[in-house]
């Protein structure tokens, strides 16, 4: 076994996306004397899903728009499964946060001729409220937040992978986190008075996926192993337009942003004809779940191009306009050999975002004292489907709130507690397991997981397919348990990192399949071919709750949805605004 090093801080932030960096900055601003440390799997400012955000940030700024309208769109999009207190916090605090991003942290978003912030159309919304920086909004946000974190002396543990949330000896609170220093291959135990879980999601268990391959739902897996509850895990969002760049390239699945459809882009079948009118009166501007299902049905029917996918076309809007408004997307497609401005780009629905995650409160706290959570690691904000543009808003809104909460909580309640020895030993033993097994290639396991989840627990589901998925995941876990990696230098051991990725992905996949089998209805992103669509149903509507027991078995329960602000069929809007 490699060395176990020890490190101490007041506040440990896991992840350096929008949630992590806003959490760290707010914690440092609220309690300047506290030591704040950010641990990130890659390099701070260069990794994480927020940096990859293209489209923009939803917020009600215009006089004709309102937080109430944004709230109603969010509930309609989420098919009323949302935690309404969380959704209300999202839409109201976003109005403050977008100004904070510009005026405090230095972000600069596109402007109208009169100097006001420009907002563009995104699908599933009744108002054009998506703030953006061209089509590279995430880069603008993360570059500025990274600069601000460096300027404020926030400590960085770069290329450190979080392995386990370690409770205190008595189990009453969190003690710290076990990490791997990827550069050296050593274990690092970081003791902290408070921890922010902001590692993001990453549904890379599907054949086509938008996040980079190193994203593996680690935060959700760690939370499950620590005894925390996860909600809405069956709700996996598929983005309609992932580029179909060909086999053997990681560029396949990379999204070209929703603003293309919002601006009037057409989806075409292999026959070159539009098809969305057959599925929804909003055509290409329907919500992501509806468009992804429509595309998948066209693919199943054989209406595909030579690559097995469909097309997006923008040329009818005028190539010069497309190049001007979507410069980044045009250049990205050109790098892959496609002409977005004047031709057609082959696309396929691609796994994009986890609506489900850790159960948490509007102040960012969780059921484990000292552990806070924000961003894609959490569930409840988006319900059964996330509106495009609500993701980066979610991360920055709740990341900042969690940072404020930790800055208040640590001086009053924080303490450095010794870790539970059994929990620490178990976490190390899990990570060491592959070195005691015969070395084999992990690629067939990853490929089998992709195919199983795509075919049986993907865009369209049914009872028989989910049963196959459950038994298939059991078999893949047994195979991973029997698969080892070669012993050698631990620093930058990519096979070890891939083994750990698969361990997390398999556990989270089991949570997805268990929750999907239990929800015997179609709602939002979860579509059961054997059960009808029930978008608005106040009677008995509940969120799935997934847990993990000591025997590594997934348990499932239900949590009734509380209509704290409005009930299905009602509205917060005045009649004239409906």
Secondary structure, DSSP 8 states (H G I E B T S, - for coil): ---EEEEEEEEEEE--SHHHHHHHHHHHHH-TTS-EEEEESS-TTT-SSGGG--S-EE---STT--HHHHHHHHHHHTTT-S-HHHHHHHHHHHHHHHHHHHHTT-----B-TTSSB-EE--TT-SS--EE-STT-HHHHHHHHHHHHHHHTT-EEEETEEEEEEEEBTTSSSEEEEEEEETTTTEEEEEEEEEEEE------TTSSSBSS-TT---HHHHHHHHTT--EE-TT-EEEEEEEE---TT-TTTT-B--THHHHTT-EEE-TTS-B-GGGT-TTGGGS-HHHHHHHHHHHHHTT---TTSSEEEE-GGG-HHHHHHHTHHHHHHHHHTT--TTTSEEEEEEEEEEE--EE---TTSB-SSTTEEE-GGGB-SSSTT---TTHHHHHHHHHHHHHHHHHHHHHHHH-----B-HHHHHHHHHHHHGGGGS-B--SHHHHHHHHHHHHHHSSSSB-HHHHHHHHHHHHHHHHHHHT-B---S--TT-HHHHHHHHHHHHHHHHHHHHHHHHH--SBBTTB-BTTS-B-S---SS-EEEEEEE-TTS-EEEEEEE---SS--TT--SS-GGG-
